[in-house]
């Protein structure tokens, strides 16, 4: 069963419907596009000299590379109604976060009917969208990675104490589990669609695509080694969510991952607290090159 066909129900207080897309700034659009097809196995979904779109599932696209400063990144979630979008904008305004309504040309570029953009307390760019396009055509991978769709996004947070309540109180996300001061956030039955990780800088830490199973994880591991792509963590298994993962870098340094086996939560699930340690990010003991996943501890740092 694929992510596209998997029926999930919303968390009880969830305002958000789905994780919609991710936008990433890149210094070399052609190199990024080649990575998306040759390494990730995504399907090109149009673009121009300034941006390139790629689909991974039923969405019209789930990843957009933008020819701009590579410090730029943005993640987007969908809401069901225009009224809910208005409510989100009002709540963000009350918090002093200065929500911005998308102009018609911006909506057309993102292939949505309307959206509200804002920066969280760490400076991460977020877009809340209404009526994003979906595709009537099947997803055709450019490489057989077993990819099933955009699964989740890991985000760096410099103000975790303010960012977590933003997602839980304004957007109704629920904390599935915690690692140190970081947290996994769910909006449906899946263990999480978003995770926040304390860091000394903002930005998207990892963009995660679901694949069919562990065979595809191992096949991609060998493929990445052969293609001289930099693996930064894994293969490994996350204790909290149960997912098996493989994290690797794109040109420019953005991290992507393939994962499989994320748990679906039952109503009786209660939030667990894991210590901030490398072992809380990987049961198998794979070494991470990312500080947020315990690299400093493994290398004898703090």
Backbone bond lengths (Angstrom), bond angles and torsions (degrees), N, CA, C in turn:
res aa  C-N    CA-C-N  psi(-1)  N-CA   C-N-CA  omega(-1)  CA-C   N-CA-C  phi
1 X - - - 1.460 - - 1.516 108.98 -
2 X 1.333 117.47 132.38 1.455 121.21 -177.15 1.519 110.88 -91.15
3 X 1.325 114.80 164.49 1.459 120.19 176.17 1.525 109.67 -60.48
4 X 1.336 116.92 -35.24 1.456 119.94 -178.43 1.517 111.62 -63.10
5 X 1.338 117.85 -34.27 1.459 120.44 -176.58 1.514 112.69 -98.07
6 X 1.341 116.66 -9.31 1.451 120.25 -177.01 1.518 110.30 -69.77
7 X 1.325 116.78 123.33 1.450 121.40 -179.35 1.522 109.55 -85.91
8 X 1.302 117.11 118.52 1.447 121.75 177.07 1.516 108.24 -119.86
9 X 1.310 116.16 151.09 1.458 120.51 176.75 1.510 108.94 -110.38
10 X 1.330 115.86 150.38 1.453 120.67 -175.71 1.518 110.91 -68.62
11 X 1.334 114.92 150.69 1.461 119.56 169.73 1.525 107.70 -61.38
12 X 1.336 117.96 151.73 1.467 121.24 -170.93 1.522 115.07 -50.83
13 X 1.325 118.67 -39.73 1.465 121.42 -175.83 1.517 113.09 -109.87
14 X 1.314 117.42 15.39 1.459 121.08 -172.59 1.524 111.78 -67.59
15 X 1.315 115.88 131.69 1.456 123.07 172.58 1.527 109.60 -90.55
16 X 1.328 115.98 -30.87 1.458 122.38 -175.79 1.516 110.99 -87.39
17 X 1.329 115.94 141.28 1.462 121.60 -179.83 1.525 112.63 -91.07
18 X 1.335 115.61 -51.19 1.468 120.29 -173.22 1.522 109.78 -149.16
19 X 1.322 114.53 153.21 1.461 120.89 163.00 1.515 106.51 -72.63
20 X 1.321 117.05 127.05 1.466 119.79 -167.88 1.533 113.46 -103.47
21 X 1.328 117.72 -59.66 1.461 120.77 -179.05 1.516 109.94 -157.92
22 X 1.325 114.68 169.57 1.466 122.77 175.40 1.520 107.64 -130.40
23 X 1.330 116.19 138.03 1.466 122.69 176.05 1.530 108.29 -116.20
24 X 1.337 116.31 133.36 1.458 121.56 -175.92 1.527 109.38 -131.44
25 X 1.328 116.81 130.37 1.454 121.03 173.94 1.525 110.89 -78.12
26 X 1.320 116.13 136.82 1.466 120.71 -178.18 1.530 109.68 -134.92
27 X 1.343 117.62 145.19 1.463 120.39 178.77 1.529 113.05 -77.78
28 X 1.336 116.21 -24.79 1.462 121.32 -177.08 1.524 107.96 -133.50
29 X 1.340 116.45 100.56 1.459 120.85 -174.85 1.526 111.87 -64.48
30 X 1.309 117.86 -38.49 1.460 121.26 -179.42 1.523 111.23 -64.84
31 X 1.338 116.99 -42.67 1.467 120.45 179.34 1.517 110.81 -66.40
32 X 1.328 116.99 -39.36 1.458 120.53 178.48 1.520 111.12 -65.43
33 X 1.328 116.85 -41.16 1.456 120.67 179.21 1.526 110.87 -64.69
34 X 1.324 116.86 -39.89 1.463 120.22 177.51 1.521 110.71 -63.17
35 X 1.324 117.64 -39.25 1.463 121.48 177.08 1.529 110.60 -63.11
36 X 1.331 117.28 -42.54 1.467 121.09 -177.80 1.522 111.83 -61.41
37 X 1.314 117.32 -35.70 1.459 119.74 -178.81 1.526 112.13 -90.36
38 X 1.328 117.81 -45.70 1.463 120.58 -173.64 1.519 112.49 -76.17
39 X 1.346 117.67 -36.11 1.464 121.04 -176.29 1.530 111.31 -100.78
40 X 1.332 116.81 -53.83 1.462 119.31 -178.42 1.522 112.80 -73.38
41 X 1.325 117.27 -29.68 1.461 120.25 -179.26 1.517 113.42 80.37
42 X 1.349 117.73 24.05 1.455 121.10 -179.91 1.531 110.78 -81.00
43 X 1.318 115.02 164.01 1.459 121.24 -179.96 1.526 109.80 -100.05
44 X 1.347 119.29 125.89 1.467 120.37 176.67 1.528 110.75 -58.74
45 X 1.339 115.25 139.72 1.469 119.84 -177.16 1.521 110.89 -132.50
46 X 1.332 115.67 36.68 1.454 120.08 175.68 1.515 112.22 96.08
47 X 1.335 114.52 -179.42 1.450 120.61 179.91 1.522 110.75 149.11
48 X 1.321 115.78 -168.78 1.454 122.26 179.51 1.523 108.41 -151.89
49 X 1.322 116.72 -160.58 1.460 119.51 -177.65 1.531 112.72 -69.49
50 X 1.339 117.33 -15.52 1.459 120.66 -174.66 1.513 113.71 -106.85
51 X 1.347 118.30 -13.62 1.459 120.21 -176.07 1.522 110.27 -157.96
52 X 1.323 116.06 156.19 1.465 122.07 177.93 1.523 107.99 -137.59
53 X 1.343 116.56 129.74 1.455 122.89 -176.89 1.526 110.27 -106.05
54 X 1.343 114.95 147.36 1.462 120.13 179.87 1.523 109.39 -141.79
55 X 1.316 115.68 139.28 1.458 120.46 178.51 1.519 110.39 -108.15
56 X 1.329 114.54 153.32 1.459 120.80 -178.61 1.523 111.82 -134.00
57 X 1.346 116.45 -0.24 1.460 120.34 -173.74 1.524 108.75 -171.21
58 X 1.335 116.99 -146.58 1.456 122.05 -176.95 1.524 113.47 -71.30
59 X 1.322 118.17 -18.51 1.458 120.84 -179.95 1.528 110.34 -65.80
60 X 1.338 116.42 153.26 1.461 119.24 175.31 1.523 109.88 -61.84
61 X 1.309 116.27 -34.33 1.469 123.32 169.18 1.513 107.23 -161.04
62 X 1.321 116.77 157.42 1.455 120.67 176.39 1.529 112.25 -126.47
63 X 1.328 116.71 -11.83 1.461 121.26 179.11 1.520 109.06 -137.70
64 X 1.333 115.11 132.70 1.460 120.54 175.73 1.519 109.01 -129.64
65 X 1.321 116.26 121.83 1.455 121.24 171.89 1.533 108.14 -90.93
66 X 1.325 116.38 132.73 1.465 122.30 -178.02 1.523 108.57 -118.53
67 X 1.333 116.31 129.74 1.463 120.83 179.76 1.522 108.90 -76.62
68 X 1.330 115.57 88.74 1.459 122.06 -178.97 1.524 108.09 -158.07
69 X 1.313 116.81 -169.97 1.455 122.08 178.69 1.523 109.67 -55.46
70 X 1.338 117.91 129.60 1.453 120.33 -176.64 1.525 112.72 -70.40
71 X 1.330 117.84 -5.13 1.458 120.26 173.04 1.525 111.22 -74.17
72 X 1.335 116.78 -15.42 1.466 120.65 -177.79 1.526 110.83 -77.45
73 X 1.332 115.76 132.50 1.463 121.26 171.26 1.515 107.95 -153.31
74 X 1.308 116.45 154.11 1.458 121.26 -176.90 1.519 108.79 -155.51
75 X 1.336 117.29 138.81 1.454 120.94 173.29 1.512 108.76 -119.56
76 X 1.333 116.53 151.86 1.457 121.09 -174.38 1.517 111.15 -131.44
77 X 1.341 115.00 140.33 1.452 123.09 174.00 1.527 109.19 -122.43
78 X 1.325 115.16 154.08 1.461 121.32 -178.23 1.526 111.18 -101.71
79 X 1.344 116.00 142.55 1.463 122.26 167.91 1.518 108.44 -113.98
80 X 1.345 116.63 160.75 1.465 120.21 -171.02 1.516 113.85 -82.59
81 X 1.331 118.51 -35.34 1.458 120.85 -173.58 1.521 111.74 -129.84
82 X 1.334 115.21 160.35 1.454 120.95 176.30 1.524 110.11 -66.93
83 X 1.320 116.49 -34.28 1.464 120.11 178.06 1.529 111.02 -61.71
84 X 1.321 115.37 -40.38 1.464 118.89 178.23 1.521 110.81 -67.29
85 X 1.309 117.61 -37.18 1.468 120.53 176.25 1.522 110.10 -62.36
86 X 1.338 117.37 -41.57 1.465 121.15 177.51 1.525 110.65 -62.47
87 X 1.337 116.23 -41.46 1.469 119.83 178.90 1.525 111.42 -62.62
88 X 1.345 116.25 -41.53 1.459 120.60 177.85 1.524 110.32 -60.42
89 X 1.332 116.30 -45.36 1.462 120.38 -179.49 1.529 111.03 -60.42
90 X 1.335 116.57 -42.26 1.460 120.22 -179.88 1.529 111.16 -65.68
91 X 1.323 117.10 -40.93 1.468 120.78 179.92 1.517 111.14 -65.64
92 X 1.332 116.91 -41.90 1.461 120.49 178.39 1.521 111.24 -65.13
93 X 1.333 116.24 -39.10 1.460 120.43 177.93 1.520 110.58 -62.15
94 X 1.330 116.77 -40.71 1.463 120.90 179.73 1.524 112.13 -63.23
95 X 1.346 116.34 -27.70 1.462 120.76 178.11 1.525 112.64 -85.30
96 X 1.326 116.57 -3.68 1.455 120.13 -179.54 1.514 114.11 79.84
97 X 1.349 117.49 21.27 1.464 120.85 -176.72 1.532 113.83 -91.19
98 X 1.317 118.00 0.36 1.466 123.37 171.78 1.532 113.03 55.05
99 X 1.315 118.36 62.96 1.473 120.04 177.50 1.523 110.96 -63.28
100 X 1.335 115.95 145.76 1.457 122.37 -178.04 1.529 109.31 -120.71
101 X 1.318 116.80 127.07 1.461 121.59 177.53 1.527 109.63 -77.46
102 X 1.322 116.22 137.27 1.447 120.01 178.64 1.515 112.16 -71.46
103 X 1.321 117.17 130.28 1.457 121.42 174.54 1.532 109.58 -70.34
104 X 1.351 118.03 159.78 1.467 120.18 -178.17 1.523 113.77 -52.47
105 X 1.333 117.43 -41.22 1.469 118.96 -179.43 1.527 111.65 -68.85
106 X 1.349 116.53 -32.29 1.457 120.03 177.28 1.527 110.84 -69.88
107 X 1.329 116.57 -39.13 1.467 120.76 177.10 1.525 110.50 -64.12
108 X 1.341 116.29 -41.81 1.464 120.00 179.37 1.523 110.62 -63.42
109 X 1.322 117.27 -40.40 1.460 120.55 179.04 1.527 111.22 -62.90
110 X 1.327 116.88 -39.67 1.465 121.42 -178.19 1.514 112.86 -84.84
111 X 1.328 116.78 -7.83 1.464 122.94 178.92 1.527 111.16 63.13
112 X 1.319 115.11 46.01 1.463 122.38 176.72 1.525 108.33 -131.89
113 X 1.336 116.03 162.61 1.462 120.70 178.49 1.520 111.42 -78.61
114 X 1.326 116.58 -39.63 1.462 121.48 178.98 1.518 108.68 -158.91
115 X 1.344 116.11 156.96 1.461 119.20 175.01 1.515 110.44 -156.38
116 X 1.313 114.27 158.38 1.460 122.92 173.10 1.523 106.91 -121.15
117 X 1.325 116.78 129.30 1.471 122.10 179.23 1.521 109.67 -110.82
118 X 1.332 115.57 147.14 1.452 120.66 176.05 1.526 108.91 -157.16
119 X 1.316 115.83 166.53 1.463 122.07 172.77 1.515 108.10 -110.88
120 X 1.334 116.95 134.62 1.462 119.56 178.32 1.528 109.66 -73.70
121 X 1.326 117.38 -174.63 1.462 120.45 -175.06 1.529 112.64 -68.16
122 X 1.342 117.00 -16.80 1.466 121.34 177.02 1.521 112.29 -92.48
123 X 1.338 116.62 -11.83 1.460 120.48 -176.69 1.512 114.10 99.31
124 X 1.329 118.56 6.02 1.460 121.22 176.79 1.520 110.56 -71.98
125 X 1.323 116.27 133.39 1.460 121.43 179.90 1.529 109.94 -81.67
126 X 1.332 115.79 131.76 1.457 122.53 -179.85 1.522 108.33 -133.44
127 X 1.335 116.71 141.61 1.455 121.82 174.19 1.524 109.04 -124.23
128 X 1.324 116.57 131.11 1.462 122.78 174.72 1.522 106.30 -106.50
129 X 1.324 117.01 119.11 1.464 120.94 -168.25 1.523 111.09 -116.80
130 X 1.318 114.40 154.40 1.465 122.71 176.12 1.528 109.06 -123.77
131 X 1.298 115.65 131.48 1.461 125.20 177.84 1.531 113.22 57.59
132 X 1.336 117.35 58.78 1.472 119.84 172.31 1.524 109.68 -70.98
133 X 1.316 115.81 149.95 1.458 119.81 177.89 1.525 111.17 -68.65
134 X 1.318 115.67 143.48 1.457 121.76 167.70 1.517 107.50 -117.44
135 X 1.309 115.81 162.47 1.457 120.34 -175.22 1.523 110.79 -99.68
136 X 1.324 116.14 138.88 1.454 120.63 173.71 1.513 112.96 -86.30
137 X 1.339 115.92 -0.76 1.452 121.25 -177.99 1.523 110.10 -107.30
138 X 1.329 114.70 147.65 1.456 119.29 176.27 1.525 110.57 -64.41
139 X 1.334 114.26 152.42 1.460 120.96 174.13 1.520 109.30 -77.49
140 X 1.351 115.67 127.03 1.458 121.31 177.50 1.527 108.96 -115.48
141 X 1.330 117.81 106.05 1.467 119.85 -176.95 1.518 111.71 -66.46
142 X 1.326 115.51 147.52 1.460 119.95 176.72 1.525 111.51 -84.72
143 X 1.347 116.80 -13.99 1.459 123.35 173.39 1.519 107.40 -146.65
144 X 1.311 117.21 145.24 1.460 120.49 -175.34 1.528 110.16 -79.64
145 X 1.344 115.18 82.44 1.456 120.92 176.94 1.527 112.00 -96.22
146 X 1.334 116.60 -7.29 1.459 119.80 -174.41 1.515 112.46 74.75
147 X 1.319 116.94 19.87 1.465 120.99 -174.12 1.522 110.68 -67.18
148 X 1.330 115.67 140.69 1.453 122.00 -178.44 1.516 113.75 -119.28
149 X 1.311 118.09 -11.95 1.450 118.90 176.87 1.511 113.33 145.58
150 X 1.333 114.85 168.53 1.462 121.75 175.45 1.524 108.59 -67.45
151 X 1.317 116.98 124.27 1.461 121.42 -173.12 1.520 112.97 -104.80
152 X 1.333 118.11 -50.18 1.460 120.88 -174.17 1.524 109.58 -162.06
153 X 1.328 114.90 169.52 1.459 121.38 178.25 1.525 108.41 -135.11
154 X 1.333 117.01 134.10 1.454 123.23 173.85 1.525 107.86 -100.13
155 X 1.334 117.28 132.75 1.458 122.12 -173.36 1.525 110.08 -125.52
156 X 1.327 116.25 138.18 1.461 121.30 173.47 1.524 109.53 -79.36
157 X 1.325 115.60 143.13 1.457 120.38 179.76 1.521 109.79 -134.78
158 X 1.339 115.72 126.02 1.462 120.54 175.51 1.529 111.22 -93.07
159 X 1.334 116.63 -10.66 1.469 122.34 179.91 1.527 108.59 -134.59
160 X 1.325 115.40 64.75 1.461 120.75 -173.09 1.532 111.87 -61.77
161 X 1.320 118.06 -33.25 1.461 120.80 -178.18 1.523 112.18 -66.68
162 X 1.345 117.23 -26.31 1.466 120.85 176.66 1.521 111.83 -94.54
163 X 1.331 117.46 -34.63 1.458 120.11 -176.12 1.529 112.73 -69.80
164 X 1.330 117.17 -39.76 1.468 118.56 -179.14 1.528 112.24 -60.07
165 X 1.353 120.33 -50.01 1.463 119.53 178.65 1.530 113.69 -61.71
166 X 1.336 116.91 -28.63 1.462 119.37 176.23 1.525 110.30 -57.76
167 X 1.325 116.95 -46.47 1.460 120.95 -177.94 1.527 112.44 -74.59
168 X 1.314 117.38 -35.05 1.467 119.14 -177.50 1.525 112.37 -82.06
169 X 1.327 118.52 -39.08 1.458 120.87 -174.74 1.524 113.20 -88.34
170 X 1.316 118.07 -39.16 1.473 120.86 179.88 1.519 111.43 -83.83
171 X 1.334 116.74 -41.89 1.458 120.38 -173.95 1.526 114.06 -104.16
172 X 1.328 117.76 -3.43 1.461 120.43 174.45 1.512 114.96 72.18
173 X 1.333 118.03 16.19 1.466 119.59 176.04 1.527 109.09 -69.47
174 X 1.326 116.24 155.19 1.456 121.35 178.83 1.524 109.97 -115.20
175 X 1.321 116.35 142.34 1.456 121.13 177.33 1.524 108.82 -78.64
176 X 1.327 116.67 115.04 1.463 121.09 178.05 1.517 110.51 -76.22
177 X 1.341 116.27 -50.49 1.463 122.47 -179.28 1.514 108.19 -154.31
178 X 1.339 115.32 164.74 1.461 121.54 178.26 1.526 109.57 -125.53
179 X 1.327 115.23 145.45 1.465 122.38 169.08 1.516 106.16 -124.08
180 X 1.340 116.52 110.50 1.454 119.18 -171.75 1.513 109.03 59.18
181 X 1.335 116.92 -128.33 1.462 121.41 176.57 1.522 112.34 -90.92
182 X 1.339 117.55 -5.89 1.454 121.41 177.83 1.514 111.36 -78.79
183 X 1.329 116.07 168.25 1.463 118.94 -177.55 1.521 111.80 -151.79
184 X 1.345 114.43 152.37 1.459 123.63 171.27 1.521 107.73 -101.43
185 X 1.341 117.20 131.46 1.456 122.18 -174.64 1.520 111.11 -118.36
186 X 1.331 115.80 131.02 1.461 121.08 179.70 1.516 110.71 -111.84
187 X 1.351 114.96 146.98 1.464 121.43 173.17 1.524 110.62 -123.75
188 X 1.348 116.03 -3.32 1.457 121.44 177.17 1.523 108.04 -148.81
189 X 1.330 117.73 -157.27 1.461 120.22 -176.09 1.522 113.96 -72.07
190 X 1.323 117.88 -21.16 1.452 120.39 179.78 1.521 110.28 -66.83
191 X 1.340 116.15 149.01 1.467 120.46 -176.57 1.519 112.05 -51.07
192 X 1.330 117.33 -42.31 1.462 120.20 175.99 1.522 110.51 -163.15
193 X 1.316 115.14 152.56 1.461 122.47 169.86 1.530 111.30 -113.36
194 X 1.343 114.79 -14.79 1.456 121.54 -178.78 1.520 108.43 -144.63
195 X 1.313 116.84 140.66 1.462 120.21 171.79 1.514 108.82 -132.41
196 X 1.329 115.61 144.09 1.463 122.62 179.22 1.517 109.01 -111.62
197 X 1.326 116.52 132.52 1.462 121.77 -175.89 1.527 109.88 -127.61
198 X 1.332 118.07 120.89 1.469 120.05 177.59 1.520 111.03 -55.14
199 X 1.328 116.03 135.69 1.463 120.65 -176.37 1.517 108.95 -155.51
200 X 1.327 116.09 168.48 1.460 120.30 176.38 1.523 111.78 -92.87
201 X 1.343 117.32 7.28 1.454 121.21 176.05 1.520 108.94 -151.07
202 X 1.327 116.13 160.67 1.460 121.63 178.43 1.525 109.47 -91.13
203 X 1.326 116.64 175.37 1.460 121.69 176.21 1.508 112.41 124.14
204 X 1.312 115.36 166.12 1.452 121.39 177.98 1.525 108.86 -78.11
205 X 1.309 115.21 124.53 1.466 121.24 -177.92 1.523 110.77 -80.51
206 X 1.328 117.38 -48.39 1.467 121.10 -178.34 1.521 109.93 -153.18
207 X 1.326 115.55 139.67 1.468 123.60 175.51 1.517 106.57 -106.96
208 X 1.326 117.21 122.29 1.456 121.10 -166.59 1.527 112.40 -115.45
209 X 1.330 115.55 125.49 1.460 122.28 178.15 1.531 109.42 -110.74
210 X 1.318 115.60 135.88 1.460 120.66 177.08 1.525 110.03 -78.39
211 X 1.335 116.22 141.26 1.466 122.18 173.00 1.532 108.47 -125.26
212 X 1.329 115.61 170.67 1.459 120.54 -169.56 1.523 113.93 -62.86
213 X 1.339 118.03 -43.53 1.452 118.88 -174.30 1.510 112.35 -170.51
214 X 1.318 115.57 -174.62 1.459 121.59 -176.56 1.529 111.71 -65.16
215 X 1.328 117.96 -29.08 1.469 119.75 177.31 1.521 110.39 -59.44
216 X 1.333 116.52 -42.03 1.463 120.44 -179.12 1.536 110.88 -69.51
217 X 1.338 116.92 -33.64 1.462 119.92 175.42 1.532 110.00 -61.56
218 X 1.321 117.16 -47.52 1.462 120.85 -177.32 1.525 111.14 -69.27
219 X 1.332 116.93 -39.65 1.465 119.51 177.45 1.525 110.77 -59.89
220 X 1.339 116.42 -42.94 1.462 120.23 179.33 1.524 111.28 -68.02
221 X 1.329 117.55 -33.36 1.457 120.20 176.77 1.525 110.76 -60.13
222 X 1.317 117.06 -47.30 1.466 120.77 178.17 1.525 111.02 -65.28
223 X 1.334 116.24 -40.86 1.463 120.81 -179.95 1.528 110.95 -62.63
224 X 1.331 116.73 -43.24 1.462 120.77 -179.82 1.521 111.62 -64.97
225 X 1.334 117.23 -39.57 1.454 120.34 175.67 1.524 110.39 -61.37
226 X 1.322 117.05 -44.98 1.463 121.30 -178.50 1.524 111.83 -65.65
227 X 1.337 116.32 -33.05 1.462 120.23 -178.22 1.525 112.12 -89.20
228 X 1.349 116.25 3.96 1.463 123.20 178.69 1.528 112.66 61.30
229 X 1.328 116.13 31.02 1.466 120.96 172.43 1.526 108.41 -80.87
230 X 1.305 116.87 147.06 1.469 121.42 -175.25 1.528 110.89 -86.56
231 X 1.328 116.74 113.06 1.455 121.92 174.52 1.523 107.90 -85.35
232 X 1.340 117.05 128.49 1.460 120.74 -175.36 1.524 112.79 -108.78
233 X 1.340 118.12 -10.35 1.459 120.62 178.74 1.527 109.34 -170.37
234 X 1.326 115.99 126.30 1.455 119.66 175.80 1.514 112.83 104.05
235 X 1.347 114.31 -178.69 1.464 126.45 2.29 1.530 111.49 -59.63
236 X 1.337 114.66 142.97 1.446 120.70 -179.11 1.510 110.63 -154.56
237 X 1.331 115.10 -177.74 1.465 120.44 179.21 1.521 109.16 -137.39
238 X 1.334 116.57 129.60 1.460 122.64 -179.56 1.522 110.28 -80.15
239 X 1.334 119.23 122.80 1.463 120.59 -178.82 1.530 113.82 -59.35
240 X 1.332 117.64 -42.66 1.460 120.49 -173.70 1.525 112.40 -68.67
241 X 1.329 117.86 -49.54 1.472 121.47 -173.69 1.516 113.33 -95.54
242 X 1.334 117.22 -14.89 1.455 120.20 -178.84 1.511 115.37 79.32
243 X 1.327 117.96 -1.84 1.465 119.62 -175.26 1.529 111.37 -77.41
244 X 1.315 115.38 143.35 1.454 123.65 173.48 1.526 106.92 -92.26
245 X 1.337 117.70 132.87 1.460 120.21 -169.98 1.517 111.83 -135.42
246 X 1.326 114.07 162.68 1.459 123.70 171.71 1.522 106.57 -145.69
247 X 1.340 117.27 115.31 1.463 122.18 -176.98 1.525 109.73 -107.28
248 X 1.332 116.43 138.04 1.455 121.39 -175.76 1.520 109.80 -151.43
249 X 1.333 115.88 161.39 1.462 122.29 -173.49 1.518 111.90 -98.96
250 X 1.329 114.22 144.28 1.461 122.36 169.64 1.520 108.86 -94.01
251 X 1.342 119.13 165.42 1.461 120.60 172.12 1.529 109.16 -55.71
252 X 1.314 117.07 132.27 1.457 120.08 -176.07 1.511 112.93 99.24
253 X 1.353 117.31 -15.24 1.448 120.82 172.95 1.511 117.45 101.92
254 X 1.353 119.51 -9.10 1.460 119.49 178.72 1.529 110.10 -64.76
255 X 1.332 116.16 136.69 1.460 121.29 -178.26 1.527 110.42 -95.28
256 X 1.320 115.18 136.06 1.472 123.16 173.11 1.520 107.55 -121.65
257 X 1.315 115.78 164.35 1.459 118.39 174.22 1.512 110.74 -146.90
258 X 1.324 114.70 153.12 1.455 123.24 166.22 1.525 106.42 -105.49
259 X 1.318 116.69 139.19 1.465 118.99 179.46 1.517 110.45 -146.76
260 X 1.322 114.95 159.29 1.462 120.78 178.90 1.524 109.03 -150.10
261 X 1.309 116.36 151.37 1.458 120.79 172.45 1.510 116.17 86.63
262 X 1.353 118.55 16.98 1.457 118.41 177.23 1.520 110.29 -60.24
263 X 1.325 116.33 134.94 1.460 121.55 -177.70 1.526 111.54 -71.18
264 X 1.326 114.48 146.93 1.454 120.72 167.34 1.524 107.22 -98.24
265 X 1.327 117.19 134.87 1.454 121.59 -172.07 1.526 111.75 -91.46
266 X 1.314 114.86 145.92 1.460 121.53 174.60 1.529 108.98 -96.37
267 X 1.320 115.80 164.54 1.460 120.68 -176.89 1.524 112.19 -59.40
268 X 1.333 116.25 -30.00 1.464 118.78 -176.06 1.528 113.18 -82.21
269 X 1.328 118.03 0.12 1.466 120.13 179.76 1.520 110.50 -61.51
270 X 1.320 116.48 137.20 1.443 122.48 176.49 1.532 109.30 -120.75
271 X 1.317 115.65 142.39 1.458 121.44 -177.69 1.524 111.22 -59.62
272 X 1.336 115.73 131.99 1.461 121.53 178.20 1.527 109.42 -108.96
273 X 1.336 115.16 151.07 1.461 121.31 178.27 1.517 109.76 -110.55
274 X 1.352 116.88 117.28 1.454 122.74 174.05 1.522 108.86 -101.83
275 X 1.333 116.40 149.46 1.453 119.50 176.06 1.526 110.01 -70.93
276 X 1.335 116.33 155.47 1.457 120.84 174.68 1.517 108.10 -79.11
277 X 1.319 116.42 95.21 1.467 122.74 -176.91 1.520 107.98 -155.22
278 X 1.317 116.01 156.33 1.459 120.39 -179.17 1.519 111.61 -56.54
279 X 1.332 117.45 -38.24 1.453 120.79 -179.25 1.512 114.17 -66.38
280 X 1.330 117.37 -18.02 1.463 120.66 176.91 1.516 112.07 -81.78
281 X 1.344 115.82 -7.46 1.466 120.57 177.81 1.521 112.15 -108.56
282 X 1.333 117.40 -12.77 1.466 120.13 177.69 1.522 110.78 -155.95
283 X 1.313 115.27 118.68 1.464 121.43 177.78 1.525 112.26 -70.61
284 X 1.309 116.63 -25.84 1.467 120.35 -174.01 1.528 112.79 -88.57
285 X 1.328 117.11 -5.93 1.455 120.07 178.34 1.512 115.29 81.52
286 X 1.347 117.95 16.87 1.464 118.89 177.80 1.520 109.68 -67.60
287 X 1.318 117.10 140.50 1.452 121.46 -177.04 1.517 110.58 -84.77
288 X 1.328 115.07 135.71 1.460 121.67 -180.00 1.520 110.20 -100.61
289 X 1.325 116.39 145.42 1.460 121.89 171.88 1.528 110.89 -97.11
290 X 1.339 116.79 4.12 1.460 122.41 -177.72 1.531 109.54 -104.39
291 X 1.327 118.71 122.66 1.474 120.25 -179.40 1.520 113.31 -55.54
292 X 1.331 117.01 -36.25 1.461 120.42 -177.42 1.526 112.66 -65.41
293 X 1.322 116.69 -19.38 1.473 121.33 178.33 1.525 112.32 -108.98
294 X 1.330 116.88 21.93 1.452 120.44 171.32 1.508 116.03 97.93
295 X 1.339 118.89 14.79 1.468 119.99 -176.74 1.518 111.80 -63.96
296 X 1.325 118.39 -39.34 1.466 120.60 -177.53 1.523 111.22 -63.14
297 X 1.325 116.00 -41.28 1.465 120.63 178.47 1.521 110.82 -62.77
298 X 1.341 117.07 -43.00 1.454 120.98 -176.87 1.515 111.39 -67.84
299 X 1.351 116.37 -29.93 1.456 119.99 -176.79 1.527 111.76 -95.56
300 X 1.362 115.45 13.01 1.455 118.96 176.21 1.506 113.69 85.99
301 X 1.350 117.63 16.26 1.469 120.74 178.88 1.505 110.17 -84.85
302 X 1.340 113.56 -155.97 1.468 117.99 -174.07 1.506 112.94 -66.00
